Amino acid sequence: HHNFELLHKTFITPFDRHDIHQLTSTLDDIIDLINRIAQRFPFYQLTHVPEEATRLEIFKVHTKGMPIAVEAERKRKMVAAKATKGGVTVETEIESGAEDDDIKSREELLKYFAKKTDGYVGADIEAVCREAAILTLREDINSREIYKKHFEKALEKVRPSVTKDVERAYEELQEHFTAARAKQMLDEKPGYMG
């Protein structure tokens, strides 16, 4: 709008006043469009990778209502028989079932996975919970409970999205955009910016 005032104050111009007015109007429309687009950009707030306690709370949110089996699977003894040339049979006992009998409650199970998921953010944990449910249904469509083994398999499929390198990069960005840096940027601001 300042350009229009200057245009009306100027008596001699190398261009026709109508052309200048049209050019100025077009530039003003472009600047308005740029401002509207800039307002649509989301602003990101850099946060730290969730600590174990936070991951536990995220697990609680995403497993709320999920039928998680917290009872340890019973150990079963399986006997494998092997025939040999001499007619002697060798029997080997194999135990199968739960490896961690110390997990006795839903809370303990979620704490166990909160410890195992260093580098996982909320979206990763949500994906782990969904994947565990999907794996359960793929195993048995009539299954009513999700076991620890399903979460273990889900962790194999869903990898953490924040590696140590990414976390370091976030920390560097955060240091870069601290209040002191923002003040310094204001002090160095060129005069032509509004």
BELJO-V502485 format. One record per backbone hydrogen bond with DSSP energy under -0.5 kcal/mol. NH is the residue of the N-H (numbers start at 1). CO is the residue of the C=O. If there is no record, write none. Layout:
BEGIN
((NH	CO) (NH	CO))
END
This chain:
BEGIN
((5	1) (6	2) (7	3) (8	4) (9	5) (10	6) (13	11) (20	16) (21	17) (22	18) (23	19) (24	20) (25	21) (26	22) (27	23) (28	24) (29	25) (30	26) (31	27) (32	28) (33	29) (34	30) (35	31) (36	32) (37	33) (38	34) (39	35) (40	36) (40	37) (41	37) (41	38) (44	42) (46	44) (55	51) (56	52) (57	53) (58	54) (59	55) (60	56) (61	57) (62	58) (63	59) (64	60) (64	61) (66	63) (68	66) (69	146) (70	68) (76	96) (78	76) (78	94) (80	78) (80	92) (81	79) (82	90) (84	88) (87	84) (90	82) (91	89) (92	80) (94	78) (96	76) (98	73) (101	99) (103	100) (104	102) (109	105) (110	106) (111	107) (112	108) (113	109) (114	110) (115	111) (116	112) (117	113) (120	117) (125	121) (126	122) (127	123) (128	124) (129	125) (130	126) (131	127) (132	128) (133	129) (134	130) (135	131) (136	132) (137	133) (138	134) (139	135) (140	136) (143	140) (146	67) (147	145) (150	147) (151	147) (152	148) (153	149) (154	150) (155	151) (156	152) (157	153) (158	154) (159	157) (162	119) (163	161) (167	163) (168	164) (169	165) (170	166) (171	167) (172	168) (173	169) (174	170) (175	171) (176	172) (177	173) (178	175) (182	178) (183	179) (184	180) (185	181) (186	182) (187	183) (188	184) (189	186) (193	190))
END
